Amino acid sequence: MQAAQIAPDILSEMITNEGHSLVRLSAKKPVLLVFLRHFGCTFCREALADISRERQNIEKTGSQIVFVHMTDHDIAERYFQRYGLTGAEHVSDPTCRFYEGFGLLKGSFNQLFGLQSWIRGFSAGVLTGHGIGPQLGDGFQMPGVFVLFQGAIKESFIHKLASERPDYVGLIECCNFNS
């Protein structure tokens, strides 16, 4: 799914914990930009575990993973370490301005708490052990994933339900970075 266009200056305003702007990072190599739900969310934790498991395959494509979250960098670092993502670059967005800039909306009751999300939440939270935690950010904010290259969105996955699981490697592999 191709995303809506983003404001041209938003990528230069998005600065990672390492001091890099997204516009510069994406000029050098493809960026898998992952907008997370709040860290207490079962599905956010599941996404971190999925990405950790696929990190090597993602990086083999020559791509860099960058996360966007709604808390401060220190709290985020603790979650990234917990899920084996030490050293991951990330952008703090407590006001959700960047989420909005990428067209990520607040979820409806059904998107967040509908039957399908409850079933998947039980599986991810209880059976798989991701649990739930304190709400660290906007509990209504929907997640999304974008592949950026040379300042442009090449591919995207915008969640229709909070419980959806994107194919992170597949998103990158479908892009042609030579054009």
N, C-alpha and C positions, 0 to 999 in steps of 0.2 A: 504494500500500500504506500503510495507516494504521499508525503505530507504537504500541508499548505506551506506557502513561502513564509520565511521568517524575516523579521526586520533586519536590514543589512548590518546594523551596528550591534545587534544583540550578541553575536559571537565574539566580538572584540570586548564586550563588557563582561563576558563570562570568564572569570579568572580562577584557575585551579588552586588548590592548596600549595602547589609548587611554583605558583606565580606565572603560569603559562596561560595565554588567552586561547580560547577555542578556535579563533580564526587562524592563529599561527600554527597550532597543533594540526588542524585539518589541512593546512597548506602543505605540510610535510608528509603526512600519511593519513589513511582513513581512520576515523574516530568512531567507535561504537559508543554513542552517548546514551546512557541509561538513566532516565528519570525515575527515581524510586518513590514508592509510597513511604510513609513514616516508618522508622526502624522498629517500632513495636508491632507492626503489621505482620501477620503470618506470611503473607504473600511477598512482602519485601524481603523477609528472611529467606524464603524459598528462592527468590530471584538471586540473592547473593550466593546461595549454595549452588544454584544452577550455573551461574557465571564463573564461580570458583572452579567448578568441575570442568567447564569448557574453556577456561582462561588460556591454557596452552594452545588449544586449537584456534581460538580467536586471534591470539598473537602471532601464530604461524602464518596467518594471512597478511601479515604486515600491518595490522590494525592495532590501535591503542584503545583501551577501555577508559572511559571517563564517566564517573557517576555524578548525578545531581541529586542532592538531598536537602531536607528542610531543617537541619540542625547545624550546630557549629562543628568545626573541623575536628576538635578533640573527641567529641562523642562519636562522630562518624568513624574516626580512626579505630575506635574500640570495636565497632561492629565489623569493619573491614578485616581487622586482625582476627576476630572470632571466626570469620568465614574463609580464612586463608587468602585474603586479598590484600595483604600487607604491601604497601608501596603503591597502591592504586591512586591515581589522581582523581580528585573530586572537587565539585563546586558546591558551595553552600548557598542555598536560596530560601531562607526562612520566610520570605514574603511571597514566594511562589511566582515571582515576576517572570523568571525564565521559563517556568512551566507554562505560564499563560502565553508567553512569546512564541512557544512552540505549538500552541493550540491545544494544550492539555487542559481539560476542563475539570470542574468539580464533579464527582460522581453522584448519580441519583441513588435513591434508596435501593433499587433493584440491582444496580451495578455493584454496589458495595455489600449489600446484605441480603440479596435474593437467594432463592433456594440453591441455585448452582454454586454460588459463592460459599454458602454454608456447608454444602457437601464437600467442596474442594478445601475449604478452611479446616474442616474436621480432619481430612486426609493429611493436609500439609502441617497443620498445627499439632494434632494429637498423634496420628499414626507415624508420620515422618519425624516428628519431634521438634518442629520449628517453633512451636508455642506462640504465645503472644506476650507483648511487653507494654511498657508505658507508651502513650501516644506522644511521639517526638516530632511534631509538625502537624500539618493540617490533615486530619483524619478523612476528609472528603476528597482530597487531591488524588486524581487518577494518574497512573504511571504511563510511561511510553518509552520507546527506544528508537533512536535515529542513527543512521549511518551518514556521517558527514565526510566530505572530501573536497578539498580546495574551496572551502567556505560554502558549499552547497549540500543540501539534503539529497542523498542518492537513494535512500530507502528508509522506510519507517514502519513501525508497528505501534499503533495507538490502541490501547486496551479498550475494549467495549465492556469488559467486566474486570474488576480488580483481580479476579482469580485466574485470568489467562496467563499462559506460559509461552512466551515467544521462543522461536528457534533463533537464538543469537548468532550462531555460526551461519545458519542459512541466510540470515539477513545480509551478512557481509559477503558471502560467497555469490550471491545473485548479482552483485554490483560489478560493473566494468569500470575499473579505476584507470584505464588507459585513455578514456575519452575526456 
